[in-house]
């Protein structure tokens, strides 16, 4: 299951030392809903990474911090740095490539 990321637990999650794939989403967003099962699959498959979800309606501060203007928006963070970004719905292969890149 994807980790629910908030402003309150972001630093703790970042300190786990794993690459993070962060899915910025909202419950009213159709493409976000379609990506939900893909994110859950990745969370189950990728034990080497922390797959997270951020509800932008509830955590606008995190969305702003990462420059999220459109959703779904996927951000990869490694060692505290953004190393990849995908805006819009995409395939699992694209997200895997971002994590592995």
Buried (B, 14 or more C-beta within 10 A) or exposed (E): EBBEBBEEEBEEBBEEEBBBBBBBBBEEBEEBBEBBEBBBBBBEEBEEBBBBBBBBEBBEEBBEEBEBEEBBBBBBBBEEEEBBBBBEBBEBEBBBBBBEE
